[in-house]
Amino acid sequence: MEEMIQITRISKRFNSSLLSSIEHFRKGNDHDGLVSFLNSINDLEILLETNMYLEKPVIELHRIIPIMKDILIHMQNQDITGITDILEFELYPLAKDLVVEGG
């Protein structure tokens, strides 16, 4: 039970950081957007690590890996607009699905 409460807290924080990143990038605040994005990546890493030990995983890797590959390509091209579009229209909707209700 405690594990699900922890996952819920982290997944909500992941969702919030992504939304904050998108908002900052859209307003042209690239530095703050990047900080929020990096915070969301830290939470995603924790969720992925925890995901391996759950009886019923909350993250479907086949959905998240292509998104992360696309983000990496846009990062290599320093394409903030491309990154933001992927965050807003692909990763954020997935993140909303990840919010596990448990506490």
N, C-alpha and C positions, 0 to 999 in steps of 0.2 A: 504494500500500500504506500509506504514512504517513497519507494522508487517512482511510482506513478505521480505522486505529488511533485517530486523533483523534476520529472520529465515535463509535467504540465508547466511548471514555473519556467523552465528553460525554453520550452517551445513558444511560450507567450513572449518571452524576452527576445527570442529569435525573430518572431513576427514583428515585434515593435521596432527592433533595430533595422530590419529591412525597410519598413515603412519610413522610418526616420531617414535612412540613406536615400531612398527615392525622393523624398521631399527636399532634402538638401541638394541633391544633384539637379533636380528640376529648377531650383531657385538659383543655380550657379554657384552654390557653396561647395565646391568640389572637395576641399579639405575636410569639412565636417561630414560630407557624404561618405568619404573614404573611411573616416574613423568609425562611423556607424556601420558601414559595410564590413569592416574588419571585425567589429564586435559581433556582428551576425555570423560571420564565418567561424569565430571561436565557439559560439553556441551550436552551430551546425556540427562542428567537429565533436562536441560533447554528445549531441544527440545521436550522431552516427556511431560513436563508441558504445553508448548505452544500448542502442538499437540491436547490436549483435547479441546481447544477452537476454533480450526479451522473448518470451514465448510467442507473442504476436507483435512483430516489429511495427513501429509507427512510421517508419520511413521506407519507401520503396526505392531502392537504389537505382533501378532501371529508369526511374523518372527523374532523379536528381543528377545523375552523372552527365547526361547530355547537356543539361542546363549549365552545369559548372564548366564544361568544356567550352561552351559558347561564350561564357563570361571571360574565361581565360583568353580566348582569341581576341575579344574586344579590349581586354586589358593590355595585351601585347601591342595592339594597334593604337593604344591610348585614346580609345573611342568611348568617351564618357556617355554620350547619348545612346550608343549601342548597349553599354553596360546597364544604363538606367532602364532602357526598354525591356531588357531581359529580366531585370529585377522586378519591374512593375507588372509585366504581363505573363511571366512564366514562373519565377521563383516565389514571388509574394503570394500568388494564388495557391501554389503548392504549400507554402508555409501556413497559410490559413487552414488548409486541410490537416496540417500536422498538429494543430493545437489540440492536445488531448485534455479532455475534461476529467479531472480527478481530484481537484482540491484547490 
